[in-house]
């Protein structure tokens, strides 16, 4: 994702030549007192947060007694509520993995599907990306989603399974042209020499997709995080947060769960 900004350069990226009297103007500019904004020191994080307590807005309740026996249907219900409430990008979540040194790693991804019956969260990634390599070495992960307008958080922990290549190819075909071009470019997280190098690779990938519409990026993979534990968290302005944790008591993909209320 890139944002374009209006530059202060001339054609071809060159800096415009100074006009007549530019030197005199520059001298007078240096003699001027800096504006108040320039003199002010950067504010600290506590100062920035002062007077901005979280969740001071109307939030929905969470009747845990009415919650289903399994976490999958409840997640789908909360996701639908987030969509109906106008939450921006409600399908976006944070995936946390562990690298070869045992250090945690995290990034934001897009949820592709939910197996509500088996309680599996489906996402896609490049198998040769850092997260793909980490999942190959240690096929376990945590998933976190937060919907600010509702003050709702869902935390999922479990094992990760990679789907067959045929499944990944079918999923790749459902993606937008821009997403497919980005995946065909590849080289995710590798050092980039310049934006121009990336634009050239995008052009090559676009031409490839135009010539072969059913092309699939090498290493494109679909994963399912099969939950062993799922926690639903409903925030409250008075800090009376409601937390309900589901723990799997049977084999993966079976509807056997226990439920426990947790202290806020």
Residue pairs with C-beta under 8 A, 6 or more apart in sequence:
2 195
7 13
8 15
9 15
9 16
10 16
53 237
54 235
55 151
55 235
55 236
55 237
56 237
57 151
57 237
59 150
59 151
59 234
59 235
59 236
59 237
60 81
60 150
60 151
60 152
60 234
61 234
61 242
62 232
62 234
62 242
62 244
64 242
64 244
64 259
64 261
67 74
67 232
67 244
67 259
68 74
69 255
69 257
69 259
70 116
70 117
70 119
70 246
70 255
70 257
71 119
71 227
71 230
71 232
71 246
71 257
72 114
72 115
72 116
72 117
72 118
72 119
73 116
74 232
75 114
75 116
75 154
75 230
75 232
76 114
76 116
78 147
78 150
78 152
78 154
78 232
79 90
79 91
79 114
81 150
82 90
82 147
82 149
82 150
82 152
83 90
85 147
85 149
85 150
86 149
87 147
87 148
87 149
87 150
90 145
90 147
91 110
91 111
92 108
92 109
92 110
92 111
92 145
93 108
93 109
93 110
93 111
93 121
93 123
93 143
93 144
93 145
94 106
94 107
94 108
94 109
94 143
94 144
94 145
95 106
95 107
95 108
95 109
95 123
95 131
95 141
95 142
95 143
95 225
96 104
96 105
96 106
96 141
96 142
96 143
96 144
97 104
97 105
97 106
97 131
97 134
97 135
97 138
97 140
97 141
98 104
98 105
98 134
98 138
98 140
99 105
99 130
99 134
100 134
100 137
105 130
105 131
105 134
107 131
109 123
109 125
110 123
111 121
111 122
111 123
111 145
112 122
112 123
112 124
112 171
112 222
113 122
114 120
114 121
114 122
115 121
115 122
115 224
115 253
117 253
117 255
118 226
118 252
118 253
118 254
119 226
119 227
119 230
119 248
119 253
120 224
120 225
120 226
120 227
120 253
121 143
121 156
121 224
121 225
121 227
122 222
122 223
122 224
122 225
123 222
123 223
123 225
124 168
124 171
124 172
124 220
124 221
124 222
124 223
125 131
125 132
125 135
125 221
125 223
126 132
126 183
126 186
126 188
126 217
126 219
126 220
126 221
127 133
127 136
127 162
127 219
127 220
127 221
128 186
128 188
128 218
128 219
129 188
129 189
130 188
130 189
132 219
132 221
135 141
135 160
135 162
135 223
139 159
139 160
139 161
139 162
140 157
140 158
140 159
140 160
141 157
141 158
141 160
141 225
142 155
142 156
142 157
143 154
143 155
143 156
143 157
143 225
144 153
144 154
144 155
144 156
145 153
145 154
146 152
146 153
147 153
151 234
151 235
151 236
152 232
152 233
152 234
152 235
153 232
153 233
153 235
154 230
154 231
154 232
154 233
155 229
155 230
155 231
155 233
156 225
156 227
156 229
156 230
156 231
157 227
157 228
157 229
157 230
158 225
158 226
158 227
158 228
158 229
158 252
159 225
159 226
159 228
159 252
160 223
160 224
160 225
160 226
161 223
161 224
161 226
162 221
162 222
162 223
163 221
163 222
163 223
163 224
167 222
168 216
168 220
168 221
168 222
169 216
169 220
171 220
171 222
172 180
172 183
172 216
172 217
172 220
173 214
173 216
175 183
177 209
180 209
180 215
180 217
181 202
181 205
181 206
181 209
182 202
182 205
183 217
183 220
184 205
184 208
184 209
184 215
184 217
185 198
185 201
185 202
185 205
186 217
186 218
186 219
187 201
192 198
208 215
209 215
226 252
226 253
227 246
227 248
228 247
228 248
228 252
229 245
229 246
229 247
229 248
230 245
230 246
231 243
231 244
231 245
231 246
231 262
232 243
232 244
232 245
232 246
233 241
233 242
233 243
234 241
234 242
234 243
235 241
236 242
239 264
240 264
241 264
242 261
242 264
243 261
243 262
243 263
243 264
244 259
244 260
244 261
244 262
245 259
245 260
245 261
245 262
246 257
246 258
246 259
247 257
247 258
247 259
247 260
248 256
248 257
249 256
249 257
249 258
250 256
250 257
